[in-house]
Amino acid sequence: MRGKEISYVFQDPLSALNPTLTIGRHADIRAAIDAKAVVIQGTVTGNVTAREKVEIQTTGSVAGDVSSPRLAIADGASIKGKVHVQQS
């Protein structure tokens, strides 16, 4: 997958080729995500794993587990799942 923003529905495991994967504001992702860094502005249903950082912006939501060395959650964002912030 190439590009900086996703605005489609996926239902299979998703891996980013770019350093930062941005889930757009209107996106509804139903997949496990594994990337270097992830910015979530839309909806993700599935586990999110990042090797550097996960950032969930105001319009973002995750229904699944989040695992990353760094996690930023804006006011208004939501997570329904477990959060694991591990040392890198």
Secondary structure, DSSP 8 states (H G I E B T S, - for coil): --SSEE-S---S-EE-SSSEEEE-TT-EEES-EEEEEEEESSEEES-EEEEEEEEE-TT-EEES-EE-S-EEE-TT-EEES-EE----
